[in-house]
Amino acid sequence: MKINTDIGDVSARRALNSPRTPVRSSSASAAVGPDSAGNGRDYNQAILSRLSVERALGEALSVAQASMSIVQRAIVVSSQLKNAAADAVRTGRLDSAAVAEASSQLPENLPELRTSIVIPALSPAAALVSFDIPSPEAAIVSLRSGAAGLAAGERPNPEFFADLESRLGDTYSAYEAAAGEAAAVMTSAVETYNVDIENPYEAASVVGAAIGSSPANALASQGNIQRDAVSALLV
Protein backbone atom coordinates (compact mmCIF):
# COMPACT_ATOMS: atom_id res chain seq x y z
CA MET A 1 0.00 0.00 0.00
CA LYS A 2 1.36 3.41 -0.94
CA ILE A 3 0.96 6.08 1.72
CA ASN A 4 0.64 9.61 0.32
CA THR A 5 2.80 12.29 1.91
CA ASP A 6 -0.09 14.74 2.28
CA ILE A 7 -1.64 12.91 5.26
CA GLY A 8 -3.04 15.55 7.61
CA ASP A 9 -1.38 14.25 10.73
CA VAL A 10 0.31 16.96 12.79
CA SER A 11 2.64 14.70 14.70
CA ALA A 12 3.92 13.05 11.53
CA ARG A 13 4.61 16.45 9.93
CA ARG A 14 6.49 17.69 12.96
CA ALA A 15 8.62 14.56 13.02
CA LEU A 16 9.45 14.84 9.34
CA ASN A 17 10.28 18.56 9.62
CA SER A 18 12.75 18.01 12.48
CA PRO A 19 15.69 16.19 10.85
CA ARG A 20 17.89 16.34 13.93
CA THR A 21 15.29 14.96 16.32
CA PRO A 22 15.39 11.17 16.76
CA VAL A 23 12.05 9.49 16.10
CA ARG A 24 10.69 7.59 19.10
CA SER A 25 7.43 5.69 19.58
CA SER A 26 5.34 6.79 22.55
CA SER A 27 3.94 4.23 24.97
CA ALA A 28 0.41 5.44 24.22
CA SER A 29 0.69 4.35 20.61
CA ALA A 30 2.35 1.02 21.26
CA ALA A 31 -0.86 -0.80 20.40
CA VAL A 32 -0.93 0.49 16.85
CA GLY A 33 2.72 0.61 15.89
CA PRO A 34 6.06 -1.14 16.45
CA ASP A 35 7.13 -0.78 20.08
CA SER A 36 10.82 -1.37 19.41
CA ALA A 37 13.46 -1.05 16.71
CA GLY A 38 13.50 -4.83 16.43
CA ASN A 39 9.79 -5.03 15.73
CA GLY A 40 10.10 -2.22 13.21
CA ARG A 41 12.80 -4.11 11.35
CA ASP A 42 10.62 -7.24 11.38
CA TYR A 43 7.70 -5.31 9.89
CA ASN A 44 9.92 -3.75 7.25
CA GLN A 45 11.38 -7.13 6.34
CA ALA A 46 7.90 -8.60 6.05
CA ILE A 47 6.86 -5.79 3.71
CA LEU A 48 9.97 -6.21 1.56
CA SER A 49 9.47 -9.98 1.40
CA ARG A 50 5.85 -9.55 0.35
CA LEU A 51 6.82 -7.04 -2.35
CA SER A 52 9.50 -9.44 -3.62
CA VAL A 53 7.00 -12.30 -3.88
CA GLU A 54 4.48 -10.10 -5.69
CA ARG A 55 7.11 -8.91 -8.19
CA ALA A 56 8.09 -12.55 -8.86
CA LEU A 57 4.44 -13.46 -9.36
CA GLY A 58 3.97 -10.62 -11.81
CA GLU A 59 7.07 -11.66 -13.74
CA ALA A 60 5.98 -15.30 -13.91
CA LEU A 61 2.54 -14.31 -15.17
CA SER A 62 4.00 -11.92 -17.75
CA VAL A 63 6.44 -14.54 -19.06
CA ALA A 64 3.73 -17.19 -19.34
CA GLN A 65 1.29 -14.89 -21.13
CA ALA A 66 3.89 -13.58 -23.59
CA SER A 67 4.96 -17.15 -24.40
CA MET A 68 1.33 -18.19 -24.85
CA SER A 69 0.86 -15.42 -27.41
CA ILE A 70 3.83 -16.59 -29.50
CA VAL A 71 2.89 -20.26 -29.34
CA GLN A 72 -0.75 -19.52 -30.15
CA ARG A 73 0.31 -17.68 -33.29
CA ALA A 74 2.39 -20.69 -34.33
CA ILE A 75 -0.59 -23.00 -33.72
CA VAL A 76 -2.75 -20.86 -36.01
CA VAL A 77 -0.08 -20.96 -38.71
CA SER A 78 0.31 -24.73 -38.42
CA SER A 79 -3.45 -25.16 -38.78
CA GLN A 80 -3.53 -22.93 -41.87
CA LEU A 81 -0.64 -24.80 -43.50
CA LYS A 82 -2.23 -28.14 -42.64
CA ASN A 83 -5.43 -27.06 -44.38
CA ALA A 84 -3.50 -25.74 -47.40
CA ALA A 85 -1.61 -29.04 -47.69
CA ALA A 86 -4.82 -31.06 -47.37
CA ASP A 87 -6.50 -28.96 -50.07
CA ALA A 88 -3.47 -29.44 -52.32
CA VAL A 89 -3.64 -33.22 -51.87
CA ARG A 90 -7.37 -33.23 -52.64
CA THR A 91 -7.40 -30.82 -55.59
CA GLY A 92 -3.89 -31.20 -56.94
CA ARG A 93 -3.39 -27.42 -56.71
CA LEU A 94 -1.60 -25.49 -53.97
CA ASP A 95 -2.92 -22.14 -52.82
CA SER A 96 0.41 -20.33 -52.84
CA ALA A 97 -1.13 -17.10 -51.57
CA ALA A 98 -2.54 -18.86 -48.48
CA VAL A 99 0.83 -20.48 -47.78
CA ALA A 100 2.66 -17.16 -48.13
CA GLU A 101 0.18 -15.40 -45.87
CA ALA A 102 0.47 -18.09 -43.19
CA SER A 103 4.27 -18.08 -43.35
CA SER A 104 4.40 -14.29 -42.93
CA GLN A 105 2.79 -14.63 -39.49
CA LEU A 106 5.79 -16.51 -38.09
CA PRO A 107 8.41 -14.33 -36.34
CA GLU A 108 11.65 -14.02 -38.28
CA ASN A 109 13.70 -14.05 -35.09
CA LEU A 110 12.22 -16.33 -32.47
CA PRO A 111 12.70 -14.87 -28.98
CA GLU A 112 14.11 -17.10 -26.28
CA LEU A 113 11.15 -18.60 -24.44
CA ARG A 114 11.55 -19.64 -20.83
CA THR A 115 10.71 -23.31 -20.37
CA SER A 116 10.92 -23.37 -16.57
CA ILE A 117 8.54 -21.13 -14.61
CA VAL A 118 8.46 -21.11 -10.81
CA ILE A 119 5.42 -19.70 -9.02
CA PRO A 120 6.54 -18.34 -5.62
CA ALA A 121 4.57 -18.99 -2.44
CA LEU A 122 3.01 -16.30 -0.28
CA SER A 123 4.45 -17.78 2.92
CA PRO A 124 7.56 -19.83 3.77
CA ALA A 125 5.32 -22.69 4.86
CA ALA A 126 3.70 -23.01 1.43
CA ALA A 127 5.31 -25.02 -1.34
CA LEU A 128 6.62 -23.54 -4.56
CA VAL A 129 4.96 -24.66 -7.79
CA SER A 130 7.29 -25.31 -10.72
CA PHE A 131 6.35 -25.83 -14.37
CA ASP A 132 8.74 -27.56 -16.79
CA ILE A 133 7.43 -26.63 -20.21
CA PRO A 134 8.36 -28.39 -23.46
CA SER A 135 10.25 -25.96 -25.66
CA PRO A 136 8.34 -24.83 -28.76
CA GLU A 137 11.50 -23.76 -30.58
CA ALA A 138 12.08 -26.98 -32.54
CA ALA A 139 8.43 -27.16 -33.61
CA ILE A 140 8.41 -23.54 -34.79
CA VAL A 141 11.66 -24.03 -36.72
CA SER A 142 10.19 -27.14 -38.37
CA LEU A 143 7.04 -25.21 -39.11
CA ARG A 144 9.01 -22.51 -40.88
CA SER A 145 11.01 -25.02 -42.95
CA GLY A 146 7.86 -27.00 -43.76
CA ALA A 147 6.15 -23.87 -45.04
CA ALA A 148 9.18 -23.04 -47.19
CA GLY A 149 9.20 -26.56 -48.63
CA LEU A 150 5.50 -26.42 -49.38
CA ALA A 151 5.93 -23.11 -51.18
CA ALA A 152 8.88 -24.55 -53.15
CA GLY A 153 6.74 -27.35 -54.57
CA GLU A 154 7.53 -30.23 -52.22
CA ARG A 155 4.89 -32.93 -51.84
CA PRO A 156 2.14 -31.69 -49.48
CA ASN A 157 2.02 -33.58 -46.18
CA PRO A 158 -0.92 -32.54 -43.95
CA GLU A 159 0.13 -35.00 -41.22
CA PHE A 160 3.45 -33.19 -40.83
CA PHE A 161 1.71 -29.94 -39.92
CA ALA A 162 -0.90 -31.75 -37.80
CA ASP A 163 1.90 -33.23 -35.68
CA LEU A 164 3.49 -29.81 -35.20
CA GLU A 165 0.08 -28.38 -34.25
CA SER A 166 -0.33 -31.08 -31.59
CA ARG A 167 3.13 -30.49 -30.14
CA LEU A 168 2.58 -26.75 -29.99
CA GLY A 169 -0.79 -27.33 -28.36
CA ASP A 170 0.87 -29.26 -25.53
CA THR A 171 3.31 -26.39 -25.01
CA TYR A 172 0.50 -23.84 -25.00
CA SER A 173 -1.42 -25.84 -22.38
CA ALA A 174 1.66 -25.92 -20.14
CA TYR A 175 2.12 -22.15 -20.36
CA GLU A 176 -1.60 -21.70 -19.75
CA ALA A 177 -1.39 -23.79 -16.58
CA ALA A 178 1.55 -21.71 -15.33
CA ALA A 179 -0.31 -18.47 -16.02
CA GLY A 180 -3.40 -19.80 -14.25
CA GLU A 181 -1.41 -20.77 -11.16
CA ALA A 182 0.31 -17.38 -11.01
CA ALA A 183 -3.02 -15.58 -11.37
CA ALA A 184 -4.58 -17.73 -8.63
CA VAL A 185 -1.77 -16.98 -6.18
CA MET A 186 -1.99 -13.26 -7.01
CA THR A 187 -5.74 -13.34 -6.34
CA SER A 188 -5.10 -15.07 -3.03
CA ALA A 189 -2.57 -12.38 -2.15
CA VAL A 190 -5.06 -9.60 -2.84
CA GLU A 191 -7.71 -11.30 -0.72
CA THR A 192 -5.42 -11.21 2.33
CA TYR A 193 -5.18 -7.41 2.19
CA ASN A 194 -8.63 -6.97 3.74
CA VAL A 195 -8.42 -9.67 6.40
CA ASP A 196 -9.78 -8.55 9.82
CA ILE A 197 -10.85 -5.12 8.52
CA GLU A 198 -14.54 -4.82 9.28
CA ASN A 199 -14.81 -1.04 9.58
CA PRO A 200 -12.77 0.85 6.93
CA TYR A 201 -13.08 4.15 8.83
CA GLU A 202 -11.71 2.59 11.98
CA ALA A 203 -8.92 0.97 9.96
CA ALA A 204 -8.02 4.36 8.46
CA SER A 205 -7.76 5.93 11.91
CA VAL A 206 -5.52 3.10 13.08
CA VAL A 207 -3.23 3.58 10.09
CA GLY A 208 -3.11 7.33 10.73
CA ALA A 209 -2.17 6.76 14.37
CA ALA A 210 0.51 4.28 13.36
CA ILE A 211 2.01 6.84 10.96
CA GLY A 212 2.16 9.43 13.72
CA SER A 213 3.71 7.01 16.20
CA SER A 214 6.43 5.83 13.84
CA PRO A 215 7.07 8.02 10.77
CA ALA A 216 10.25 6.08 10.06
CA ASN A 217 8.37 2.81 9.52
CA ALA A 218 5.59 4.60 7.64
CA LEU A 219 8.11 5.99 5.15
CA ALA A 220 10.01 2.72 4.88
CA SER A 221 6.82 0.88 3.97
CA GLN A 222 6.31 2.97 0.83
CA GLY A 223 7.33 1.33 -2.40
CA ASN A 224 8.33 4.38 -4.45
CA ILE A 225 10.61 6.57 -2.36
CA GLN A 226 14.20 7.80 -2.23
CA ARG A 227 15.78 5.98 0.68
CA ASP A 228 18.74 8.35 1.01
CA ALA A 229 16.47 11.36 1.41
CA VAL A 230 14.39 9.57 4.04
CA SER A 231 17.49 8.54 5.97
CA ALA A 232 18.69 12.16 6.05
CA LEU A 233 15.33 13.29 7.44
CA LEU A 234 15.28 10.68 10.18
CA VAL A 235 18.83 11.13 11.50
C-alpha positions in Angstrom: 0.0 0.0 0.0 1.4 3.4 -0.9 1.0 6.1 1.7 0.6 9.6 0.3 2.8 12.3 1.9 -0.1 14.7 2.3 -1.6 12.9 5.3 -3.0 15.6 7.6 -1.4 14.2 10.7 0.3 17.0 12.8 2.6 14.7 14.7 3.9 13.1 11.5 4.6 16.5 9.9 6.5 17.7 13.0 8.6 14.6 13.0 9.5 14.8 9.3 10.3 18.6 9.6 12.8 18.0 12.5 15.7 16.2 10.8 17.9 16.3 13.9 15.3 15.0 16.3 15.4 11.2 16.8 12.1 9.5 16.1 10.7 7.6 19.1 7.4 5.7 19.6 5.3 6.8 22.6 3.9 4.2 25.0 0.4 5.4 24.2 0.7 4.4 20.6 2.3 1.0 21.3 -0.9 -0.8 20.4 -0.9 0.5 16.8 2.7 0.6 15.9 6.1 -1.1 16.4 7.1 -0.8 20.1 10.8 -1.4 19.4 13.5 -1.1 16.7 13.5 -4.8 16.4 9.8 -5.0 15.7 10.1 -2.2 13.2 12.8 -4.1 11.3 10.6 -7.2 11.4 7.7 -5.3 9.9 9.9 -3.7 7.3 11.4 -7.1 6.3 7.9 -8.6 6.0 6.9 -5.8 3.7 10.0 -6.2 1.6 9.5 -10.0 1.4 5.9 -9.5 0.3 6.8 -7.0 -2.4 9.5 -9.4 -3.6 7.0 -12.3 -3.9 4.5 -10.1 -5.7 7.1 -8.9 -8.2 8.1 -12.5 -8.9 4.4 -13.5 -9.4 4.0 -10.6 -11.8 7.1 -11.7 -13.7 6.0 -15.3 -13.9 2.5 -14.3 -15.2 4.0 -11.9 -17.7 6.4 -14.5 -19.1 3.7 -17.2 -19.3 1.3 -14.9 -21.1 3.9 -13.6 -23.6 5.0 -17.1 -24.4 1.3 -18.2 -24.8 0.9 -15.4 -27.4 3.8 -16.6 -29.5 2.9 -20.3 -29.3 -0.7 -19.5 -30.1 0.3 -17.7 -33.3 2.4 -20.7 -34.3 -0.6 -23.0 -33.7 -2.8 -20.9 -36.0 -0.1 -21.0 -38.7 0.3 -24.7 -38.4 -3.4 -25.2 -38.8 -3.5 -22.9 -41.9 -0.6 -24.8 -43.5 -2.2 -28.1 -42.6 -5.4 -27.1 -44.4 -3.5 -25.7 -47.4 -1.6 -29.0 -47.7 -4.8 -31.1 -47.4 -6.5 -29.0 -50.1 -3.5 -29.4 -52.3 -3.6 -33.2 -51.9 -7.4 -33.2 -52.6 -7.4 -30.8 -55.6 -3.9 -31.2 -56.9 -3.4 -27.4 -56.7 -1.6 -25.5 -54.0 -2.9 -22.1 -52.8 0.4 -20.3 -52.8 -1.1 -17.1 -51.6 -2.5 -18.9 -48.5 0.8 -20.5 -47.8 2.7 -17.2 -48.1 0.2 -15.4 -45.9 0.5 -18.1 -43.2 4.3 -18.1 -43.3 4.4 -14.3 -42.9 2.8 -14.6 -39.5 5.8 -16.5 -38.1 8.4 -14.3 -36.3 11.6 -14.0 -38.3 13.7 -14.1 -35.1 12.2 -16.3 -32.5 12.7 -14.9 -29.0 14.1 -17.1 -26.3 11.2 -18.6 -24.4 11.5 -19.6 -20.8 10.7 -23.3 -20.4 10.9 -23.4 -16.6 8.5 -21.1 -14.6 8.5 -21.1 -10.8 5.4 -19.7 -9.0 6.5 -18.3 -5.6 4.6 -19.0 -2.4 3.0 -16.3 -0.3 4.5 -17.8 2.9 7.6 -19.8 3.8 5.3 -22.7 4.9 3.7 -23.0 1.4 5.3 -25.0 -1.3 6.6 -23.5 -4.6 5.0 -24.7 -7.8 7.3 -25.3 -10.7 6.4 -25.8 -14.4 8.7 -27.6 -16.8 7.4 -26.6 -20.2 8.4 -28.4 -23.5 10.3 -26.0 -25.7 8.3 -24.8 -28.8 11.5 -23.8 -30.6 12.1 -27.0 -32.5 8.4 -27.2 -33.6 8.4 -23.5 -34.8 11.7 -24.0 -36.7 10.2 -27.1 -38.4 7.0 -25.2 -39.1 9.0 -22.5 -40.9 11.0 -25.0 -43.0 7.9 -27.0 -43.8 6.1 -23.9 -45.0 9.2 -23.0 -47.2 9.2 -26.6 -48.6 5.5 -26.4 -49.4 5.9 -23.1 -51.2 8.9 -24.6 -53.1 6.7 -27.4 -54.6 7.5 -30.2 -52.2 4.9 -32.9 -51.8 2.1 -31.7 -49.5 2.0 -33.6 -46.2 -0.9 -32.5 -44.0 0.1 -35.0 -41.2 3.5 -33.2 -40.8 1.7 -29.9 -39.9 -0.9 -31.7 -37.8 1.9 -33.2 -35.7 3.5 -29.8 -35.2 0.1 -28.4 -34.3 -0.3 -31.1 -31.6 3.1 -30.5 -30.1 2.6 -26.7 -30.0 -0.8 -27.3 -28.4 0.9 -29.3 -25.5 3.3 -26.4 -25.0 0.5 -23.8 -25.0 -1.4 -25.8 -22.4 1.7 -25.9 -20.1 2.1 -22.2 -20.4 -1.6 -21.7 -19.8 -1.4 -23.8 -16.6 1.6 -21.7 -15.3 -0.3 -18.5 -16.0 -3.4 -19.8 -14.3 -1.4 -20.8 -11.2 0.3 -17.4 -11.0 -3.0 -15.6 -11.4 -4.6 -17.7 -8.6 -1.8 -17.0 -6.2 -2.0 -13.3 -7.0 -5.7 -13.3 -6.3 -5.1 -15.1 -3.0 -2.6 -12.4 -2.1 -5.1 -9.6 -2.8 -7.7 -11.3 -0.7 -5.4 -11.2 2.3 -5.2 -7.4 2.2 -8.6 -7.0 3.7 -8.4 -9.7 6.4 -9.8 -8.6 9.8 -10.8 -5.1 8.5 -14.5 -4.8 9.3 -14.8 -1.0 9.6 -12.8 0.9 6.9 -13.1 4.2 8.8 -11.7 2.6 12.0 -8.9 1.0 10.0 -8.0 4.4 8.5 -7.8 5.9 11.9 -5.5 3.1 13.1 -3.2 3.6 10.1 -3.1 7.3 10.7 -2.2 6.8 14.4 0.5 4.3 13.4 2.0 6.8 11.0 2.2 9.4 13.7 3.7 7.0 16.2 6.4 5.8 13.8 7.1 8.0 10.8 10.2 6.1 10.1 8.4 2.8 9.5 5.6 4.6 7.6 8.1 6.0 5.1 10.0 2.7 4.9 6.8 0.9 4.0 6.3 3.0 0.8 7.3 1.3 -2.4 8.3 4.4 -4.4 10.6 6.6 -2.4 14.2 7.8 -2.2 15.8 6.0 0.7 18.7 8.3 1.0 16.5 11.4 1.4 14.4 9.6 4.0 17.5 8.5 6.0 18.7 12.2 6.0 15.3 13.3 7.4 15.3 10.7 10.2 18.8 11.1 11.5 
